[in-house]
Amino acid sequence: MTSPGAYDRWAAESIKRLEDEAAEVGPTPLRVLPLPAGSGAALYLKDESAHPTGSLKHRLARALFAEAMARGRIREGTTVVGATGGPMAVAEAYFARLLGLPYIAVMPGEPSPERAVPVERLGGECRFVSPPLAIYDAARELAAETSGHFMDHFSSAAAVADRRAGDLAAELFGQLPGYGMDVPRWVVAGAGTGATSGAVGRHVREHGLPTRLAVADPENSAYFPGWASGAGDYATGMPSRIEGVGRPRMEPAFVPALIDMVVPVPDAASVAAARHVRAVTGLPVGGSTGTTLWASLELIARMRRDGIEGAVVTLIADAGPRHLRTYHDDTWAEKKGLDPAPYTATLERFLSGDPWEPPPR
Ligand SMILES: *Cc1c(COP(=O)(O)O)cnc(C)c1O
């Protein structure tokens, strides 16, 4: 262990190692999602699943490690503790291993090898805690016991949105000209921590771009009602069925003022749209990719109605074989009370050139 103080060669070298990793990974690709001829719009998917850990949390985790080392919160040998059972745990385990740090993920609910194994393969340890909301206190206690660092990604996402999570926006807008696109009409993101939409929104404002920013929001989430009502602290207290997006309360990195529109998306529509992305790209994407695709198509339908041409960019937030047993599986959907069929029909009609006519809510 190094002694406290500003000088920390290990931290400086480690931050450099993260920068090297980012350079090695390089920009994630843009994929085209075909639309009917003459629709006047183009739809691109920025494929964040191309990251080594398969999701957009790779960027956030990298940024949080860098920030915590720069602030002296993580030093050589510090145990890093996360409170998450999803893609964030895998990304954190990956960077902990890269930097030679012990890592423990406190995961919500009953023990699940499916969630634990990817973290353990990266040298991390998993602890399961019930009830699910107890993970934050459990992680904080564990960090205190180990003199470690609790990587509280919901509250620290705001601090890094300007910093390296902004890589996403600079990278995206930088690569568009290579695809024959000046700036998109809309960028559509999901919101979990709010880091992704926050990074895009800041970039658009800083550079004075004409691009508008939409957030696609699943059922039970606090973001749509909070944004629409102008209440900064709205809470539903309800969990989302779509992993990665939709929160029971508004998180600090979600900045309503940066967002032009929040589009509520039925969960069954997210499932139908995720299946469509898989059919087109072959990638077993997660449900949140469906949420943003559905909202993107809704915006494209509005553009068509209003005679506006242009491109829409959204993200493939994650992909992995485990999603084949959930969003892409009929038995799972039925158990969750989700019937994607009417939404699939809407997609098929729209993508064959008919008007956008979603089923009534
Ligand atoms: C975290 C996450 C999101 C939302 O991104 P934020 O930057 O946290 O708002 C979307 N999809 C998946 C799969 C995620 O893990």
PDBQT file of the ligand as one rigid body, heavy atoms in Angstrom, charges set to zero:
ROOT
HETATM    1  C1  LIG A 401     -26.932   0.699 -17.691  1.00  0.00    +0.000 C 
HETATM    2  C2  LIG A 401     -27.674   0.215 -18.856  1.00  0.00    +0.000 A 
HETATM    3  C3  LIG A 401     -28.447   1.083 -19.647  1.00  0.00    +0.000 A 
HETATM    4  C4  LIG A 401     -28.622   2.561 -19.328  1.00  0.00    +0.000 C 
HETATM    5  O1  LIG A 401     -27.440   3.299 -19.390  1.00  0.00    +0.000 OA
HETATM    6  P1  LIG A 401     -27.127   4.481 -18.351  1.00  0.00    +0.000 P 
HETATM    7  O2  LIG A 401     -25.956   5.143 -18.929  1.00  0.00    +0.000 OA
HETATM    8  O3  LIG A 401     -26.851   3.835 -17.033  1.00  0.00    +0.000 OA
HETATM    9  O4  LIG A 401     -28.314   5.364 -18.258  1.00  0.00    +0.000 OA
HETATM   10  C5  LIG A 401     -29.115   0.541 -20.724  1.00  0.00    +0.000 A 
HETATM   11  N1  LIG A 401     -29.036  -0.766 -21.019  1.00  0.00    +0.000 NA
HETATM   12  C6  LIG A 401     -28.281  -1.627 -20.300  1.00  0.00    +0.000 A 
HETATM   13  C7  LIG A 401     -28.244  -3.060 -20.667  1.00  0.00    +0.000 C 
HETATM   14  C8  LIG A 401     -27.584  -1.163 -19.189  1.00  0.00    +0.000 A 
HETATM   15  O5  LIG A 401     -26.853  -2.026 -18.464  1.00  0.00    +0.000 OA
ENDROOT
TORSDOF 0
